């Protein structure tokens, strides 16, 4: 069995928690991140932080948004009598 340095093992463990990501996919993603430029990995980390901090359910329909109401609910052309 292959053992990894603690930071890499922790990354693999967290990646495997994502839906559809098994051990091999987690390894591919982790090794990609290790080879990627630092700016790319920083952008990914910031995007994950931003989505957790800024995205919430729309107050009217529950769609994901970064405002009180989503773009669909704010669209004046939307027929509110229709569900979809």
N, C-alpha and C positions, 0 to 999 in steps of 0.2 A: 504494500500500500504506500502511495506517495504522500509525503507530508510537505506542507507549505509553511512559509514564514507566517507568523500570527496575523499580520495585516492582510495578507493575501487570503489566508484561510477564512478570516472574518468576512472579507468581500465575497468570497465564494458562498459562504453560508447565507449571507443576505440576498445575493442574486438568486439562489435556489428557492427562496421564499416567493419569488415572483411567479405568477401563473404561467404555466407552460415552459418554465425553465428548469431543466433537470441538471444533474451534475456536469455533463459534457457541455451543454449550452452555457452554463455558468462559467466554466473554464474558458470557453472561447471568448465570452464577453470580458472576463477579467484580463485575459492576456491581450485582448485588443486595447483595453484601457491602459495597460502597462506600456504598450508600444505607441499609443496616441500622444500627440503633443499635449503638454500641460494645459494649454489654453482650451483645448477641446474637452478635457476632463473637468476643468473648472466650469465651463459652460453647462455641462451635463449636471454637475453637482448643484449649480445655481438654479437650473431649471427644476430640479427635484425640490429644492427648498421653496422656490416660488410657487409651485403648484400646491404644496402643503400649506403655505402661508396665505395665498391669495385666492384660491379657488374655493367656491362654496355653492350650495344649491340655490337656484333661482327661487326667490320668495313666492313666486306665482306657480311655476310648473315643476320645479325641482331639477331642471337642466343645470349643468355645470356652468358657472359664470364667475367673473371677477367683479361684478357689480351687483346691486340689489336685485335687478331683473336682467334676464339674459337678452341677447340680441333678438331672439324670436319673439319674446313677449313685448319687447320695445318697438317692434316693427309696426308702424301704423297701418300697413296694408294687410296685416294678419286678421283673419276672420275669427274672432274669439268664440264664435258659436261652434267652430270645428275643433275636434280634439287633435287631429294630426294635420 
